Amino acid sequence: MLERFVPQTSFSSQEEFIQTLKINVPDNFNFGYDVVDAWAAEQPDKKAILWTNDKGASHQYTYAELKEKTDRTAAFFQQLGIGHGDMVMLILKRRIEFWFATIALHKIGAVVIPATHLLTKKDIVYRCKAATIKMIVCAGEEVITRHIIDALPDCPSIEHLVSIGPDMPEGFKDFHKGMDEAPAFVKPGQVNVNSDTSLMYFTSGTTGEPKMVAHDYTYPLGHITTAAFWHSLHEDSLHLTIADTGWGKAVWGKLYGQMIAGANIFVYDHEKFTPADILQKIQDCKITSLCAPPTIYRFLIKEDITKYDLSSLEYCTTAGEALNHSVYETFKKITGIRLMEGFGQTETTLTLGTFPWMEPKPGSMGVPNPQYDIDLLTPDGRSAEDGEQGQIVIRTDKGKPLGLFKEYYRDAVLTEEAWHDDIYYTGDVAWRDEDGYYWFVGRADDVIKSSGYRIGPFEVESALMTHPAVVECAITGVPDEIRGQVVKATIVLSKEYKQRAGEELVKELQNHVKRVTAPYKYPRVIEFVDELPKTISGKIRRVEIRKNDAK
């Protein structure tokens, strides 16, 4: 399947990758038919998804089964009047029905809107009104269905509610009964063209209400690079990405690119993350490939890994934050595996990555994915020199790159602000070293200008996080008459250090930062708090901290 879209699928150097990578894009591409059903026709017994849960259940789905399940789901949705362009929100956690529903919606041309189970009534109302959502399919759990029921009076566009169980409140249709009783699926005439919207995410909203990021039908092909070259997957791979299906990382690592590459996708449906459980799953199920945020790897190495047989692991990747060098070295020493970092946004696929033929530099995002024409622009519009900070941008004068989003749905002004003059501005600031590796600094709005220096919050936070007193922290700038701004750290302390909160600990933390990173970056102001303001996805809302400081 991979060879159908990428004629050459092995590279030995970045130069060869840049010169040779070419992805074929069929007319009217549809992931449901051109990948899932194509595998089912060619290799019906091929392994597609190994689903397990924390209650001991497990099932290996083949492509023949996946086609049958997704066809039945599509037929059920058609019976409900769902068709081309209709907006459908999925709140399905890690249940296997997420895969059935997503692929089915692609097959009938509807728009998939994955969402987290953490949504409240207010969040659901906002999403339903913003996107005119027609149907919600959810896990039948009281904490989820209650918020949906409470939101319903303010969501006039909703025509159908579907539950996968076990709870089946009044007004909800039974997903599995609907599948079982649906007539044979009949494929619509022309389901889609490539430019139609197929998938939409509500971003985290660290500076305001969530944006609606719309992707077209070619978006899955953009993840070929994510899976085949960054994850380094092959047809014998069993790949686990640790992510809830409500977030974009799920389709990065649990669906599109993995299936195109022919890998078997491992799903662990669990309620609470426990490092020992993950290690046990890797051992027992012989997982070969793992992708997780650096935080997860920090938890894993704190366990006694030597108790587990991790010899099946071949390759590991990480993204979401900068990787601490000590975590990299410890994990490598224990497993022999290098952690390969990557970077991207909800609006993109993998844009920067450390690829198999490269030597990783812990903490670096890697080098540009040749799918994208990437540059660093300084505030005055120049291309940044090596060592100079600039905003990561994607040039689109030669056309929209495969994997780049289509638009911010129903917000032409916001789309124009981020993407104009054939340049998409990511809003992320980085610098590039002499070897071409990129290093994350922070969001453009969060960069602190102090005494002529530009200080990224990320690097100061990373330094603070290496101190045992710090559980979480956020770095912001506060106004200063002499320096313009000074660095402020808002810190959540570990239990062992809470009693020590005071000037002595402030000095200790300031000196620690001076030792770990450049002395001018140390926080001149430190505030200890019980918790940090966050978005529903767990991202820190520095804008709220700045507003509170301004008050």
N, C-alpha and C positions, 0 to 999 in steps of 0.2 A: 504493500500500500504506500509506504513512504517513497519507494522508487518511482511510483506513478506521479508524484508531485515534485520530487527532487531527484532528477536522474542520477546525480553523483551524490552518494550519501556518506562518504568517508573522506576526511581531510587530515593532512599531516601538519599543517601550519596555518597561522592566521592569514598569511599572504595568500595561500591557496584558497582558503575559506572566502576571503574577500573577492578574489578574482573569479571564483567558480560558482559560488552559491546562486542558484536560480530556482525559484519556486514556480511551478506551473499552476495557473489559476484557470480552471474550467469555467465556461459560461454557466450562469445559473447554478453555481456550486451550492450544494446543500449537504451539510455534515451527516444528516440522518440517512440519506440515500447513498451519497458518494463515499462514505466511510463505513458506517455501521452496517448498512445493508450490503455493501460491496464485500466486506469481510464475510458476512453470513453466506453470501453466494459462493465465494471462493473457498473459504475454509470454515464451514459451519461449526465445527467442533473447536475452533480456536478459542483460547481463553481470553475473556474480555475484562471481567471484574470479579475479583475475589472479595466478597463482602463478609465482614465479621462484625460481631458486636461484643460489648462487655458483659453479656449474659451467657456467652458460650456458643451462640448461634454462628453458623458459617455456611456460605454457599458460593460455589464457583460458577459464575454465569459464563456461558459460551456466547458467541455471536449469534448463533441460531436462536438461543433463548432471548437474547437482547432484542433481536429483530421482532420476535413474536410478542414480547412484552410491550415494546414501544409501539408496534402496530395496534395492539389492543387499546393502549392508552390513547393513541391518536384518534381511534374510532370513537372512544368514549367522549373525548373532548369535542369531536365533531358533532356528536349527538346533542351536546349542550350548546351548540351554535358558535363554538370557538373556531375562528378561521384566520385568514391572512390579516396581519396587522393588529390583531387583538392583543391587548396587554394582559399578561398572566403573571401574578406574583407567586413565587414558590418559597414557602417557609418550611423546609423539610429536613433541617439539620443534616445528619449524615445517613439518613435512611436511603435505601436503594431506590425508593420511588423518585428521588431527585433525578437520577439518571433516566429512569423511564419517562418522566414528565418532560425533562429538558429536550431529549431527543424527539419525543412525540410532538412537542410544540414546533420544533424545527421542521418536522415532516409536514405539518399543516400550515406553515408560514406564519405562525403567531410569534409574539415577542416574549422572550423569557426574561423575567425580572427576579433574580435570586435575592433573597432577603434573610436576615438573621432572625433567629427565634427570640432575640432580645428586644425586638420592637415593642414599644408601648402603644397604647391607643393613639396618642398624639402622632407618633411616627407613622402608624398605619394610615391615619387620616391624611397626613401630608402627602404620602406616596400615592394613595388612591386618587386624590384630587390632582396632583401634579402630572400624573401619567394617564389619568382616566382608565384605571385598572378595571377590567371586566370580570376577572375571576381570581380567587385566591385558593391555592392548594396548600394544605398545611399538615404538619404532624398533629395527630389528635391528642394533644396534651392540654389540660385545663389552663395552664398558665399562658398558652398560646391562643387557644380558642376564645378565652375570656376577653382578651384585648381586641380580637377581631370582632366579636359580638358587640363590645362596647363602642367600637369605631363605626359600626355599620350604619347607624342613623346619619352620620356625616359623610358617608361614601355612596352617593347616589349612582355612581357608575357601576358598582358591583352587581352582577347578575347571578353569579354562582359562587358558592362556598363548597369546597371539597375537603374531606378529612381522610387521611390514610389509616386512622384509628390510633390507639384503641378507643379513645373517646369519640362519640358521634353525636354532638349536640344537635338540637332541633334546628333545621334549616341547612344542615350540612349534608352533602351527598357522600355516599360511601365510595371511595376511590376503587377499591378492589371489586366491589359488587358491580360498579360501572364498567370496569375492565372485562369482567366475566360475562356480562350480559350484552356487551356491545356487539353490533354486527361486524362482519368481516370488514377490515379497513380497505377503503378505496382511495388511492392517491389522488389528490386534486390535480386538475389539468396542469397549469403552470404554477408551481408553489411560490417561486420567488425569482427575483433577479438579484445579482450580486450586491447591488447598492441598497436593497431593502434592509430595514432594521430587523435584526434577529435576536439581539441580546442587549439588555440595558441594566446598568448598575447605578444605584444611588451612592455617591461617594461619601466619605466620612464627614465632611463638613467641618473641618478644623477652624475655618474662619467665618462660617455662615451656615445657611441651610444646605443640605446635601444637593449636589449637582447630579443631573441625570446624564450619565455617559452612555451614549448609544453606539453600538457596534453593528457593522453590516455582516452579511453572510460569509464574507471571505475571512473574517476574523479568526476562525479556527486554524486556517492555513498559516496564519502568522505565528502560531504556536509550534510549528514544526521545528523552528530553531530552538525554542524553549525546551522541548522534549528530546529531540534527536541529538542536539549538539551541546546544549548546556547540561541537561540531565544525563546525556550520553546513553540514551536508552536503545535497546535492541529488542528483537522479538522474543528473547528468553528472559527479559527483565520482568521483575515483579516490583512495581514502583509504589512507594508510599509518600504522598505529600500530606503533611499535617496541616489541615485547614478546614474550617467549617464551610459548608456549601453556600452560606450567605455572603461570603466575601469573594472578590475576584480571584484570589489565589487558588480557589478550588478549580476553576476552569483552566488555570495555568498548569495545575499539576495533577488533576484527577479526571480529566476528560479529553480535551481536544487533541493536543499534540501527542499524548501518550497513546491514544487509539490509532492515530495516523502512523505512528512509529511501530505499531504492532505489539506494544508492551501490555502486560497484564496489570490492571490497576488494582492496588490493594486499598480497601476501605475499612477503616476501623471505626465503627459507630459507637462512640463512648460519650458518657455524660461529663466525666471529670478527667482531666489530664493527669496521668500518673506515670512518671518516668519509668518505673519498674515494669508497668504494663506494656509500654512501647517496646522496651528492650526484650520482653518476653515474646511479643508478637514477631519481632525481627528474627529471634531465634527459632521459634516454633514454625513459623510460616515461610522461613527462608527468604525473607525480603532481600532484594539485591540492590535497590536504589532508594535513597531517602532524601527528601527535601523538607527543611523546617527552618524557622527563624533562629538566629543565634541564641536567643533566650532558651529555646528547647534544648539545644546542644549543651548549654550551661547546666541545665537540669540533668541531662543524661550523664555527663561526666562526674556529677556529684554522687551518682549511684555507684555501687561496686560493679562496674561493667565486667570485671573479670569473672563474675558469676555466670555470665551469659555467653553463649556461643554465637558470635556475630560474624562468623567466617563467610556467611552467604553474602554479606554486604560487599558490593563492588565499587559503588560511587555515591558520593553525598554532596548535596548542594545546599546553599543557604541564601536568604534574602530578607529584607524588611528592616534591617539596621546594620550598622558596621560590625564586623566580626572582631572580637577581642583576640589579640595575638595569643594570649595564654590559652584561650579556649581552643584555638586552632591547633596549637602545639600539643596540648594535652590529648585532644581527640585523635590526632595523628599518631601520637606515641602509643596509645592504647589499641587503636584499630589498624594503623598503617594507612589510613585513608586521608587524603587531603580534602578539606572543605572548600568547595568552589563557589564563590560569591556571584551574585547577579543583582540586577536592578531593573525596575520598570514601574509602571503606574497602572491604575485602572484604565486609563486612556490608551494604553499601549500593551504590547506583548513585551518580552524581554528586550530591553534596549541596550543594556551593557551587561557583559558577562565574562566570567573566567572559564574558558573552554578547555576541553581535555588536553589539547596539545600545548597549553600554556602552563607556566609556573605561577601559582597563585601568590599574591601579596596580601596577607591577612589585613582586612580593613578596607581594601580596595574593591570597588564594584566591578573592576575588570576593564575590558575594552569594548568599543562599539560593536554591536551586532550589525553586520553589513546590510541587513534589511533596511536600516535607517541611515540617513545622511545626518550624522550628529556633529554638533559644534558646541563650543562654549562661548557665550557672548558676554562681554563686559557691560556695565551700565551705560557706557557711551556708544555701544553698538559694535565694538571691535571684536574680532575673534581673539580670544584670550591666548596669551603665550603659555608655554609650559610653566607650571608653578604659579600661575595667576588665576585667581578665582573668576568664574563666570557662570552664567545661568546655562543649564543644559537645554539646548534647543534641537529641534528636528527640522531640517530644511525640506520643503515639499515642492520646490520649483520644478522638479522632474516628475511630479505626480504624488498622489497619496501613497505612502508606504503600506505594504501589507501588514495589518495588525494595528495601525493607528486608528483611533476612534473616528466615527463619522461626524458627530456633533454633540453639543450639549443640547439635549432634546428640549424643544420649545423655548430656547434661550439664545437667540441669534446674537444678542449683545455680548453675552458671556463667551460664546464661541469666538466671536471676532476679537475679543480682548486677548484670548489665549492663542489664537491662530490667525495671523494676518500677515500680509506681504510674503506669503509662501514660507512662513516660519511658524512652527508650533512651539510655544514657550512652555516648558514643563513646570516652571516655578521652582525648580530645584537648583541649588548652587553647588558647584564642584570645582575641583582643580585637577589638572592632568600632569603626571610626572614625565620625566624624560623618556620613559619606555612606553608612553601612551596609555598607561593605566589611569583610570579616573578615581577620585577620592571625594566622597560626599562631604559637604559642608553643612547644608541645612536648606530649609525653604527660603526663598528669596525674601519673603516678608519677615523672616525670623533672624536674618543675619544682623549682627550687632556691630555698629561702627563706633569704636572707642579710641580716642587719641590717634586717629588716622589709621588704625588697624581695622580690618574686617574679620570678625570672629564668628564662626559658625557654632550654633548651640550644640550641635551633634558631638563635636570633638570635646567640648567641655563636659558634656553629660557622660561621654564615654570614659573620660578620666575620673570623674566622680564615682562612677559605677564600679570602679575597681577597688573602692574603699569599703570595708565590711559594714560600715555604719549605714550605707546608702542602699535603700530598697528600690526607690524610684526618685527621679529628679527631673526638673525642667529648667532650662536656661533661657532667660529673657534679658532684654536690655531695659534699663531704667534711665531716665534723663539725668544728666549731670552737667552743671554749668561749665566746668573746666574741660571735661573729656568728651562732651556731647552725649555719650551714653557710657554706663558702666555695666559690667556683667552681674546679673543677679541669679542665684540658684535657689529654687524652691524645692525642698527636699523632704521626702518621707523617710523616716529613720527606721532601722530594724529594731526589734523589741529590746535587744541587748543594749542599744545605745540611747533609747528614748530618755532614760533618766539623766543622761549626760548632756542633753540639749542645753546649750549655753555658749558663752564666749570662748571657752576653752576648746570645745568641739569645732566651733566656727574656724578658729585659727588652725586647728589640725587639718580640717578639710581644705582650707585655702592653701596650706603648705603642701598638702598631698597633690593638689592640682598643679602647683608650681613644679613639683618634681616630675609628674607624669607627662605634662605637656609644656608648651612655652609659657614662661612665667606671666607674660602680659595678659594671658587668657583667664587668670584665676578670678573667681567670683568675689567681688568686693562687698557684695550684699548677699547674705544667706538667710533664708526664712525656712523654719521647720513647720511642716503641716501634717495633718493626719492623712490627707489624700489629695491627689491632683485632679483638676477638672479634665474630663475626657469625653470624647465622642462615643457613640454607641459601639464603635468597632475597637475602642480601647486606645485610640490615638490621643495624645495630650493636646489640649486646647490652650496653647500658649497665648492666643489672643485674649482669652478670658483672664489669664493671669495679668496680662498687660493692662486690661481694663480695670481690674481690681487695684493694681498699683496706681493707676491714674487717679482713681477716686481718693 
